[in-house]
Amino acid sequence: MKKNETIISMNKICKSFPLEIGGVQQVLFDITFNIQAGEFVAIMGPSGSGKSTCMNIVGALDTPTSGTYELYGQNISNMTSDDLARARNEHIGFVFQNFNLLPKRNVLDNVMLPLMYRGMSPEERIRRSREMLHRVGLENFETYLPTQLSGGMKQRVAIARALAGEPKLILADEPTGALDSKMGNEILKFFKELNKDLGITIVMITHEFDIARYANRLIHIYDGRINYDGPIPASEAVLVKKTNKGQK
Protein backbone atom coordinates (compact mmCIF):
# COMPACT_ATOMS: atom_id res chain seq x y z
CA MET A 1 0.00 0.00 0.00
CA LYS A 2 1.17 3.53 -0.76
CA LYS A 3 1.55 5.94 2.13
CA ASN A 4 -1.59 8.01 2.72
CA GLU A 5 -3.70 5.42 0.88
CA THR A 6 -6.85 4.59 2.84
CA ILE A 7 -6.76 1.08 4.31
CA ILE A 8 -9.55 1.39 6.89
CA SER A 9 -12.78 3.18 6.08
CA MET A 10 -15.57 3.20 8.67
CA ASN A 11 -18.76 4.94 7.53
CA LYS A 12 -21.66 5.46 9.96
CA ILE A 13 -20.98 2.20 11.79
CA CYS A 14 -23.60 1.20 14.35
CA LYS A 15 -23.58 -1.92 16.50
CA SER A 16 -26.38 -3.34 18.62
CA PHE A 17 -26.63 -6.47 20.73
CA PRO A 18 -29.86 -8.32 21.64
CA LEU A 19 -30.85 -8.33 25.31
CA GLU A 20 -32.10 -11.45 27.08
CA ILE A 21 -35.12 -9.54 28.36
CA GLY A 22 -35.95 -8.47 24.83
CA GLY A 23 -35.00 -5.51 22.71
CA VAL A 24 -31.46 -4.46 21.87
CA GLN A 25 -28.67 -2.39 23.36
CA GLN A 26 -26.88 -0.08 20.95
CA VAL A 27 -23.17 0.17 21.67
CA LEU A 28 -21.83 2.18 18.70
CA PHE A 29 -23.47 5.18 17.06
CA ASP A 30 -22.48 6.43 13.58
CA ILE A 31 -18.75 5.74 13.94
CA THR A 32 -17.00 7.30 10.95
CA PHE A 33 -13.27 7.58 10.33
CA ASN A 34 -10.57 6.69 7.81
CA ILE A 35 -7.07 5.45 8.55
CA GLN A 36 -4.32 5.81 5.96
CA ALA A 37 -1.34 3.57 5.36
CA GLY A 38 1.58 4.48 7.62
CA GLU A 39 -0.46 6.02 10.44
CA PHE A 40 -0.05 5.19 14.12
CA VAL A 41 -3.51 5.65 15.63
CA ALA A 42 -4.70 5.15 19.20
CA ILE A 43 -8.38 4.36 19.77
CA MET A 44 -9.02 5.38 23.36
CA GLY A 45 -11.99 5.36 25.69
CA PRO A 46 -13.04 4.41 29.21
CA SER A 47 -14.43 1.01 30.12
CA GLY A 48 -17.84 0.58 28.52
CA SER A 49 -17.25 3.30 25.93
CA GLY A 50 -17.53 0.94 22.97
CA LYS A 51 -13.86 0.99 21.98
CA SER A 52 -13.54 -2.82 22.27
CA THR A 53 -16.59 -3.31 20.07
CA CYS A 54 -15.07 -0.88 17.60
CA MET A 55 -11.80 -2.83 17.73
CA ASN A 56 -13.61 -6.09 16.99
CA ILE A 57 -15.12 -4.58 13.87
CA VAL A 58 -11.83 -3.01 12.75
CA GLY A 59 -10.13 -6.39 13.29
CA ALA A 60 -12.78 -8.28 11.27
CA LEU A 61 -13.69 -10.19 14.42
CA ASP A 62 -17.28 -8.93 14.18
CA THR A 63 -19.55 -7.15 11.72
CA PRO A 64 -21.59 -3.97 12.25
CA THR A 65 -25.36 -3.87 12.59
CA SER A 66 -25.43 -1.07 10.03
CA GLY A 67 -22.99 1.12 8.18
CA THR A 68 -20.10 0.20 5.91
CA TYR A 69 -16.58 -0.95 6.77
CA GLU A 70 -13.99 -1.34 4.04
CA LEU A 71 -10.62 -2.95 4.76
CA TYR A 72 -8.08 -2.55 1.95
CA GLY A 73 -10.99 -1.69 -0.31
CA GLN A 74 -12.98 -4.81 0.59
CA ASN A 75 -16.43 -4.30 2.09
CA ILE A 76 -16.42 -6.66 5.06
CA SER A 77 -19.63 -5.38 6.63
CA ASN A 78 -21.65 -8.44 5.61
CA MET A 79 -18.95 -11.08 5.21
CA THR A 80 -19.39 -14.65 6.39
CA SER A 81 -17.26 -15.96 9.26
CA ASP A 82 -15.00 -17.77 6.78
CA ASP A 83 -14.51 -14.61 4.74
CA LEU A 84 -13.74 -12.63 7.89
CA ALA A 85 -11.14 -15.22 8.94
CA ARG A 86 -9.52 -14.96 5.51
CA ALA A 87 -9.44 -11.15 5.71
CA ARG A 88 -7.85 -11.26 9.15
CA ASN A 89 -5.21 -13.75 8.08
CA GLU A 90 -4.30 -11.86 4.92
CA HIS A 91 -4.26 -8.29 6.19
CA ILE A 92 -3.93 -7.97 9.98
CA GLY A 93 -1.34 -8.86 12.59
CA PHE A 94 -2.83 -9.03 16.08
CA VAL A 95 -1.14 -8.25 19.40
CA PHE A 96 -3.27 -8.91 22.48
CA GLN A 97 -3.00 -7.84 26.11
CA ASN A 98 -2.67 -11.42 27.35
CA PHE A 99 -0.31 -12.50 24.55
CA ASN A 100 -2.49 -15.48 23.44
CA LEU A 101 0.49 -17.82 23.19
CA LEU A 102 0.07 -21.60 23.27
CA PRO A 103 1.68 -22.63 26.58
CA LYS A 104 2.76 -26.11 25.43
CA ARG A 105 4.34 -24.97 22.16
CA ASN A 106 7.76 -23.39 22.04
CA VAL A 107 8.47 -19.84 20.89
CA LEU A 108 9.24 -20.77 17.29
CA ASP A 109 6.06 -22.84 16.97
CA ASN A 110 3.98 -19.98 18.36
CA VAL A 111 5.37 -17.56 15.80
CA MET A 112 4.88 -20.02 12.94
CA LEU A 113 1.29 -20.91 13.80
CA PRO A 114 -0.57 -18.26 11.70
CA LEU A 115 1.62 -19.10 8.69
CA MET A 116 0.32 -22.67 8.65
CA TYR A 117 -3.11 -21.41 7.62
CA ARG A 118 -1.62 -19.81 4.52
CA GLY A 119 -0.38 -23.09 3.12
CA MET A 120 3.21 -21.93 3.42
CA SER A 121 5.95 -24.56 3.20
CA PRO A 122 7.59 -25.63 6.51
CA GLU A 123 10.93 -24.27 5.32
CA GLU A 124 9.48 -20.84 4.56
CA ARG A 125 7.55 -20.77 7.86
CA ILE A 126 10.74 -21.48 9.80
CA ARG A 127 12.81 -18.97 7.82
CA ARG A 128 10.32 -16.17 8.22
CA SER A 129 9.64 -16.89 11.90
CA ARG A 130 13.33 -16.92 12.76
CA GLU A 131 13.78 -13.63 10.91
CA MET A 132 11.02 -12.03 13.00
CA LEU A 133 12.40 -13.44 16.27
CA HIS A 134 15.72 -11.86 15.37
CA ARG A 135 13.95 -8.56 14.72
CA VAL A 136 12.44 -8.54 18.23
CA GLY A 137 15.71 -9.71 19.83
CA LEU A 138 14.62 -13.24 20.76
CA GLU A 139 16.59 -15.31 18.28
CA ASN A 140 18.20 -17.29 21.13
CA PHE A 141 14.87 -18.25 22.73
CA GLU A 142 13.08 -20.17 19.99
CA THR A 143 13.05 -23.47 21.96
CA TYR A 144 11.74 -21.87 25.16
CA LEU A 145 8.17 -22.36 26.32
CA PRO A 146 6.09 -19.24 27.07
CA THR A 147 6.10 -20.14 30.77
CA GLN A 148 9.88 -19.65 30.76
CA LEU A 149 9.64 -16.06 29.52
CA SER A 150 9.01 -12.71 31.18
CA GLY A 151 5.92 -10.70 30.31
CA GLY A 152 7.89 -8.37 28.06
CA MET A 153 9.44 -11.30 26.22
CA LYS A 154 6.03 -12.92 25.73
CA GLN A 155 4.73 -9.72 24.18
CA ARG A 156 7.73 -9.59 21.86
CA VAL A 157 6.96 -13.15 20.78
CA ALA A 158 3.40 -12.01 20.08
CA ILE A 159 4.76 -9.12 18.00
CA ALA A 160 7.05 -11.49 16.09
CA ARG A 161 4.02 -13.70 15.39
CA ALA A 162 2.09 -10.67 14.13
CA LEU A 163 4.99 -9.60 11.90
CA ALA A 164 5.63 -13.06 10.46
CA GLY A 165 2.66 -12.73 8.14
CA GLU A 166 4.15 -9.49 6.77
CA PRO A 167 1.01 -7.47 7.50
CA LYS A 168 0.70 -3.83 6.58
CA LEU A 169 -1.57 -3.35 9.59
CA ILE A 170 -1.04 -4.30 13.23
CA LEU A 171 -3.98 -4.15 15.61
CA ALA A 172 -2.78 -3.97 19.21
CA ASP A 173 -5.37 -4.46 21.95
CA GLU A 174 -4.14 -2.96 25.26
CA PRO A 175 -0.63 -4.27 24.38
CA THR A 176 0.96 -3.11 27.65
CA GLY A 177 -1.92 -4.03 29.97
CA ALA A 178 -0.16 -7.09 31.42
CA LEU A 179 3.28 -5.44 31.68
CA ASP A 180 5.01 -3.21 34.20
CA SER A 181 5.68 0.38 33.15
CA LYS A 182 9.29 -0.24 32.09
CA MET A 183 8.45 -3.21 29.88
CA GLY A 184 5.37 -1.41 28.59
CA ASN A 185 7.41 1.59 27.49
CA GLU A 186 9.86 -0.69 25.67
CA ILE A 187 7.03 -2.35 23.76
CA LEU A 188 5.53 1.03 22.84
CA LYS A 189 8.90 2.32 21.62
CA PHE A 190 9.21 -0.81 19.52
CA PHE A 191 5.82 -0.10 17.95
CA LYS A 192 7.01 3.40 17.07
CA GLU A 193 10.09 1.90 15.40
CA LEU A 194 7.95 -0.52 13.38
CA ASN A 195 5.75 2.36 12.29
CA LYS A 196 8.62 4.71 11.44
CA ASP A 197 11.17 2.29 9.99
CA LEU A 198 8.94 -0.27 8.25
CA GLY A 199 5.91 1.91 7.54
CA ILE A 200 3.56 -0.53 9.25
CA THR A 201 0.18 0.96 10.08
CA ILE A 202 -0.60 0.52 13.77
CA VAL A 203 -3.99 0.81 15.42
CA MET A 204 -3.71 0.57 19.19
CA ILE A 205 -6.61 0.20 21.61
CA THR A 206 -6.12 1.68 25.08
CA HIS A 207 -7.94 3.34 27.96
CA GLU A 208 -4.86 5.28 29.14
CA PHE A 209 -3.88 8.68 27.78
CA ASP A 210 -0.20 8.12 28.62
CA ILE A 211 -0.23 5.06 26.36
CA ALA A 212 -2.15 6.83 23.60
CA ARG A 213 0.49 9.57 23.50
CA TYR A 214 2.91 7.18 21.77
CA ALA A 215 0.65 7.34 18.71
CA ASN A 216 0.43 10.24 16.25
CA ARG A 217 -3.36 10.44 16.14
CA LEU A 218 -6.08 9.86 18.71
CA ILE A 219 -9.65 8.70 18.18
CA HIS A 220 -11.50 9.05 21.48
CA ILE A 221 -14.76 7.16 21.95
CA TYR A 222 -17.24 7.98 24.70
CA ASP A 223 -20.67 6.40 25.13
CA GLY A 224 -20.40 4.77 21.73
CA ARG A 225 -19.65 7.97 19.84
CA ILE A 226 -16.47 9.59 18.59
CA ASN A 227 -15.68 12.37 21.03
CA TYR A 228 -12.38 13.49 19.46
CA ASP A 229 -10.40 12.64 16.32
CA GLY A 230 -7.15 14.45 15.67
CA PRO A 231 -3.52 14.90 16.72
CA ILE A 232 -2.54 13.84 20.22
CA PRO A 233 -3.66 16.72 22.46
CA ALA A 234 -1.26 18.25 24.96
CA SER A 235 -3.50 17.21 27.85
CA GLU A 236 -6.22 14.67 28.55
CA ALA A 237 -8.25 17.61 29.87
CA VAL A 238 -9.18 18.41 26.27
CA LEU A 239 -10.97 15.07 26.05
CA VAL A 240 -12.72 15.61 29.37
CA LYS A 241 -14.00 19.03 28.24
CA LYS A 242 -15.34 17.55 25.01
CA THR A 243 -17.02 14.75 26.94
CA ASN A 244 -18.65 17.12 29.42
CA LYS A 245 -19.78 19.39 26.59
CA GLY A 246 -21.39 16.43 24.87
CA GLN A 247 -23.30 15.53 28.04
CA LYS A 248 -24.97 18.92 28.38
C-alpha positions as CSV (number, residue, x, y, z in Angstrom):
1,M,0.0,0.0,0.0
2,K,1.2,3.5,-0.8
3,K,1.6,5.9,2.1
4,N,-1.6,8.0,2.7
5,E,-3.7,5.4,0.9
6,T,-6.9,4.6,2.8
7,I,-6.8,1.1,4.3
8,I,-9.6,1.4,6.9
9,S,-12.8,3.2,6.1
10,M,-15.6,3.2,8.7
11,N,-18.8,4.9,7.5
12,K,-21.7,5.5,10.0
13,I,-21.0,2.2,11.8
14,C,-23.6,1.2,14.4
15,K,-23.6,-1.9,16.5
16,S,-26.4,-3.3,18.6
17,F,-26.6,-6.5,20.7
18,P,-29.9,-8.3,21.6
19,L,-30.8,-8.3,25.3
20,E,-32.1,-11.5,27.1
21,I,-35.1,-9.5,28.4
22,G,-35.9,-8.5,24.8
23,G,-35.0,-5.5,22.7
24,V,-31.5,-4.5,21.9
25,Q,-28.7,-2.4,23.4
26,Q,-26.9,-0.1,20.9
27,V,-23.2,0.2,21.7
28,L,-21.8,2.2,18.7
29,F,-23.5,5.2,17.1
30,D,-22.5,6.4,13.6
31,I,-18.8,5.7,13.9
32,T,-17.0,7.3,11.0
33,F,-13.3,7.6,10.3
34,N,-10.6,6.7,7.8
35,I,-7.1,5.5,8.5
36,Q,-4.3,5.8,6.0
37,A,-1.3,3.6,5.4
38,G,1.6,4.5,7.6
39,E,-0.5,6.0,10.4
40,F,-0.1,5.2,14.1
41,V,-3.5,5.6,15.6
42,A,-4.7,5.1,19.2
43,I,-8.4,4.4,19.8
44,M,-9.0,5.4,23.4
45,G,-12.0,5.4,25.7
46,P,-13.0,4.4,29.2
47,S,-14.4,1.0,30.1
48,G,-17.8,0.6,28.5
49,S,-17.3,3.3,25.9
50,G,-17.5,0.9,23.0
51,K,-13.9,1.0,22.0
52,S,-13.5,-2.8,22.3
53,T,-16.6,-3.3,20.1
54,C,-15.1,-0.9,17.6
55,M,-11.8,-2.8,17.7
56,N,-13.6,-6.1,17.0
57,I,-15.1,-4.6,13.9
58,V,-11.8,-3.0,12.7
59,G,-10.1,-6.4,13.3
60,A,-12.8,-8.3,11.3
61,L,-13.7,-10.2,14.4
62,D,-17.3,-8.9,14.2
63,T,-19.5,-7.1,11.7
64,P,-21.6,-4.0,12.3
65,T,-25.4,-3.9,12.6
66,S,-25.4,-1.1,10.0
67,G,-23.0,1.1,8.2
68,T,-20.1,0.2,5.9
69,Y,-16.6,-0.9,6.8
70,E,-14.0,-1.3,4.0
71,L,-10.6,-2.9,4.8
72,Y,-8.1,-2.5,2.0
73,G,-11.0,-1.7,-0.3
74,Q,-13.0,-4.8,0.6
75,N,-16.4,-4.3,2.1
76,I,-16.4,-6.7,5.1
77,S,-19.6,-5.4,6.6
78,N,-21.7,-8.4,5.6
79,M,-18.9,-11.1,5.2
80,T,-19.4,-14.7,6.4
81,S,-17.3,-16.0,9.3
82,D,-15.0,-17.8,6.8
83,D,-14.5,-14.6,4.7
84,L,-13.7,-12.6,7.9
85,A,-11.1,-15.2,8.9
86,R,-9.5,-15.0,5.5
87,A,-9.4,-11.1,5.7
88,R,-7.8,-11.3,9.2
89,N,-5.2,-13.7,8.1
90,E,-4.3,-11.9,4.9
91,H,-4.3,-8.3,6.2
92,I,-3.9,-8.0,10.0
93,G,-1.3,-8.9,12.6
94,F,-2.8,-9.0,16.1
95,V,-1.1,-8.3,19.4
96,F,-3.3,-8.9,22.5
97,Q,-3.0,-7.8,26.1
98,N,-2.7,-11.4,27.3
99,F,-0.3,-12.5,24.5
100,N,-2.5,-15.5,23.4
101,L,0.5,-17.8,23.2
102,L,0.1,-21.6,23.3
103,P,1.7,-22.6,26.6
104,K,2.8,-26.1,25.4
105,R,4.3,-25.0,22.2
106,N,7.8,-23.4,22.0
107,V,8.5,-19.8,20.9
108,L,9.2,-20.8,17.3
109,D,6.1,-22.8,17.0
110,N,4.0,-20.0,18.4
111,V,5.4,-17.6,15.8
112,M,4.9,-20.0,12.9
113,L,1.3,-20.9,13.8
114,P,-0.6,-18.3,11.7
115,L,1.6,-19.1,8.7
116,M,0.3,-22.7,8.7
117,Y,-3.1,-21.4,7.6
118,R,-1.6,-19.8,4.5
119,G,-0.4,-23.1,3.1
120,M,3.2,-21.9,3.4
121,S,6.0,-24.6,3.2
122,P,7.6,-25.6,6.5
123,E,10.9,-24.3,5.3
124,E,9.5,-20.8,4.6
125,R,7.6,-20.8,7.9
126,I,10.7,-21.5,9.8
127,R,12.8,-19.0,7.8
128,R,10.3,-16.2,8.2
129,S,9.6,-16.9,11.9
130,R,13.3,-16.9,12.8
131,E,13.8,-13.6,10.9
132,M,11.0,-12.0,13.0
133,L,12.4,-13.4,16.3
134,H,15.7,-11.9,15.4
135,R,14.0,-8.6,14.7
136,V,12.4,-8.5,18.2
137,G,15.7,-9.7,19.8
138,L,14.6,-13.2,20.8
139,E,16.6,-15.3,18.3
140,N,18.2,-17.3,21.1
141,F,14.9,-18.2,22.7
142,E,13.1,-20.2,20.0
143,T,13.1,-23.5,22.0
144,Y,11.7,-21.9,25.2
145,L,8.2,-22.4,26.3
146,P,6.1,-19.2,27.1
147,T,6.1,-20.1,30.8
148,Q,9.9,-19.6,30.8
149,L,9.6,-16.1,29.5
150,S,9.0,-12.7,31.2
151,G,5.9,-10.7,30.3
152,G,7.9,-8.4,28.1
153,M,9.4,-11.3,26.2
154,K,6.0,-12.9,25.7
155,Q,4.7,-9.7,24.2
156,R,7.7,-9.6,21.9
157,V,7.0,-13.2,20.8
158,A,3.4,-12.0,20.1
159,I,4.8,-9.1,18.0
160,A,7.0,-11.5,16.1
161,R,4.0,-13.7,15.4
162,A,2.1,-10.7,14.1
163,L,5.0,-9.6,11.9
164,A,5.6,-13.1,10.5
165,G,2.7,-12.7,8.1
166,E,4.2,-9.5,6.8
167,P,1.0,-7.5,7.5
168,K,0.7,-3.8,6.6
169,L,-1.6,-3.3,9.6
170,I,-1.0,-4.3,13.2
171,L,-4.0,-4.1,15.6
172,A,-2.8,-4.0,19.2
173,D,-5.4,-4.5,21.9
174,E,-4.1,-3.0,25.3
175,P,-0.6,-4.3,24.4
176,T,1.0,-3.1,27.7
177,G,-1.9,-4.0,30.0
178,A,-0.2,-7.1,31.4
179,L,3.3,-5.4,31.7
180,D,5.0,-3.2,34.2
181,S,5.7,0.4,33.1
182,K,9.3,-0.2,32.1
183,M,8.4,-3.2,29.9
184,G,5.4,-1.4,28.6
185,N,7.4,1.6,27.5
186,E,9.9,-0.7,25.7
187,I,7.0,-2.4,23.8
188,L,5.5,1.0,22.8
189,K,8.9,2.3,21.6
190,F,9.2,-0.8,19.5
191,F,5.8,-0.1,17.9
192,K,7.0,3.4,17.1
193,E,10.1,1.9,15.4
194,L,8.0,-0.5,13.4
195,N,5.8,2.4,12.3
196,K,8.6,4.7,11.4
197,D,11.2,2.3,10.0
198,L,8.9,-0.3,8.3
199,G,5.9,1.9,7.5
200,I,3.6,-0.5,9.3
201,T,0.2,1.0,10.1
202,I,-0.6,0.5,13.8
203,V,-4.0,0.8,15.4
204,M,-3.7,0.6,19.2
205,I,-6.6,0.2,21.6
206,T,-6.1,1.7,25.1
207,H,-7.9,3.3,28.0
208,E,-4.9,5.3,29.1
209,F,-3.9,8.7,27.8
210,D,-0.2,8.1,28.6
211,I,-0.2,5.1,26.4
212,A,-2.2,6.8,23.6
213,R,0.5,9.6,23.5
214,Y,2.9,7.2,21.8
215,A,0.7,7.3,18.7
216,N,0.4,10.2,16.3
217,R,-3.4,10.4,16.1
218,L,-6.1,9.9,18.7
219,I,-9.7,8.7,18.2
220,H,-11.5,9.1,21.5
221,I,-14.8,7.2,22.0
222,Y,-17.2,8.0,24.7
223,D,-20.7,6.4,25.1
224,G,-20.4,4.8,21.7
225,R,-19.7,8.0,19.8
226,I,-16.5,9.6,18.6
227,N,-15.7,12.4,21.0
228,Y,-12.4,13.5,19.5
229,D,-10.4,12.6,16.3
230,G,-7.2,14.4,15.7
231,P,-3.5,14.9,16.7
232,I,-2.5,13.8,20.2
233,P,-3.7,16.7,22.5
234,A,-1.3,18.2,25.0
235,S,-3.5,17.2,27.8
236,E,-6.2,14.7,28.6
237,A,-8.2,17.6,29.9
238,V,-9.2,18.4,26.3
239,L,-11.0,15.1,26.0
240,V,-12.7,15.6,29.4
241,K,-14.0,19.0,28.2
242,K,-15.3,17.6,25.0
243,T,-17.0,14.7,26.9
244,N,-18.6,17.1,29.4
245,K,-19.8,19.4,26.6
246,G,-21.4,16.4,24.9
247,Q,-23.3,15.5,28.0
248,K,-25.0,18.9,28.4
